[in-house]
């Protein structure tokens, strides 16, 4: 099932590309691993948040006196306790961290902007008392009209969430506030000429619903404040260094006074990349002088933290009879939620990027609506754009009688081509991925009654960026490998493998850890499929520094120039000029280090660049029950260029996990709101992610087209499988029922209605 | 199993705290009735707790008293005699599914109970609890109704017997008075060539709540003519309901496609569903007919195999 294709003829690595027992495995299967809520500190208080029952309302007054008077309550905070900040001003970077917004998202100030918006928080000696106390807080609201649909919210006469928000990037500068924060564009070629050249043009509209990342562990943190003002924070996060930055700016504190430790993390998928309860726990801790723990319930996670965006899309694509895509035009509206900042740049970059479309144009709108501010979700912004494009390309191929994979091969981007947002590709593996699909038995396997096969390909430019690592050699020859990236997908194992490969020693001698913010240089989030690439580079650098120091130590011992000492298979070896010098092993050198100059360690702090695009294609077979509209996923194969799979088991796991999340996104997952925009399905019972029995064993084919910019050729693997999965599943449904479906999720009532409409049309 | 309106901090449920809550575990039916009689309106029967404890945690209820009925032998026993299968109200799903005689005699009831929750929930959740929680979507209830189950109810005046379909008053409401509880469920022992079946629709394959549920029981004579039949539906009305018109369509006939079409039509006519997060009115009505046919077909196959 776990098939690996290495076009350049394999590798001779000892640890890279091998499956080894994961270093965090024992603690996780025994329950010893400590997650966010597992930390208990003496004297700790319990924090609870009062949340808005309204989707859009003005806060007229808040009276906390009764809560403060309740026995066992130690402190109450409201927006008055959170510093305000001016709005960020243009020019804006691609991702705007506007502390004006963050301050209001963690605690509503003038208005509440979504059902579940935090209004006040309490710290008490027990969770029970804290729960009782928040009910004693009286909030007077003036309920306002709410809006959820991004296209409606983008209309000039729509009710406006922020009176001080004016659309950026349009001329002339608007004089009226709007829910549209920004429009991003990409364009090349001559659109009219491109469509004129096409033999067939299809234009369609699509929509997708906001979906939740589905991490198992709810947000949880504990904050402690010392008398000297220093804060220690333990939290379940994808990036404790980013937490420190955000908290320091938000709360006007010196960075060095905030030390953040990342707990073990029970999933994040992009959802744990910002702050929610952490600043409230810190303020409650500062007010009381006691540690304060805050753990969200599942319902709070659903109501008040960021899922990904819902979307509306209009797309038009032209194709020639030979399969050449001549032109494409797309517009997409993203529900940013209560505050600006949906991943629209990725939408613009995603639509046409797998293909060398000469003439194309894309526009994406970032629209505020009365839902929680979106957070990242595994390839943020790409999935909702991939689905309409792949759907239309499949329809064009079908109408023109062309093979869907051949059509992609005909238009596939290669080295030297550019994405719509201007990324010039180095060596990329789209053609290799598509060839692997064609060769796979799944591609031509026969289908049964009521079954359909779907295909889609997705593009993702993974991250690089800021990473730090330290490798510490101990006297007995064992080593610590410290990075600043919480391990979500098996990164400790991969870091260890790369360091062991460099050193030429057994992985078991290396202990990988996640260091706190006081112990290491800055490390950006574990997100953007960047960790094995960027942090892996830092680990390799730090390990090489250790090796250089060991070579120098051996040279000193042997009294020869360091240039005459090489490192191989875990030993310092003198060059052939010194025939009678016996090599010194890592262990021997470690034992003599302290007496011959001092401890040996290496460290590296980098801004990694040179990351490349990853392509992932998926084949999916579904069976539809024509009487109920129920979709059963029968077979699913994921094909992905991993560059180099450092830990193949975990690459396979990433591909399978992304595929499963895509199945859920395509078929059943959605946030269901009532007429008052109150969320109705605030738990996993009615927020229908797939359960184990809903999915087949997901087959994987790992294609290895190494990225020459990484010492081991790594490409980011976590996000790409979710880019194309919903498109492939939706396409399979379309082929099973013989009609196009344009509104995710394709839940049984929608499929049944489509079948009934079809039957009525046939009569 | 619970809605979220609790936990929003909107309303306080008085000043009662967990410290004000009492727990009793009587060992006889009489003692349980006495405990209920002595309590106020906020006493709750506590069987498996898989619904109740969630409601407590979500602050939907703040009981003054929990009366745990699991130490009463009558609630914990499955007995089979010449005329009836008796299932104690506090028998768990896991226990029922491992009872060979119950499985052989009432495959529809057993498969319905087995659909409740997960493997972990099955170890706690009880047949009586699923009934008395009175969710319109409870899986065991249409199966019990189809099988012709009666509830044995204990109260201050002794035992009374009520057909399951008459026990339910509405969503989360039964016709039990505050000092009564269900001790066991009595199901007529199926005769030769008589069998039951239960099916539900969920958008997933497990760990979900029925969007539509259908229980069927049929009895055939030697030449395959239907001599008795019951069809019941769940999740399509405020309570699970018996569909007498479906029985009328089947009794006295060999059940062919024409009869099955009448069964589906009767099932759809009996629906009075709502649009909610779990399904739409149109979808529920249509699928009720689909599941009615499928459940009847399975019951016939089982009856014929006897």
Interface residues (C-beta under 8 A of the other chain):
Chain A: X50 X51 X53 X128 X131 X132 X134 X135 X136 X137 X297 X299 X627 X628 X629 X630 X632 X667 X668 X672 X679 X680 X681 X682 X683 X685 X686 X688 X690 X691 X693 X694 X747 X748 X749 X752 X753 X756
Chain B: X1 X3 X4 X7 X8 X9 X10 X11 X12 X17 X18 X59 X201 X203 X204 X205 X206 X207 X208 X209 X211 X276 X277 X278 X279 X280 X282 X283 X286 X287 X290
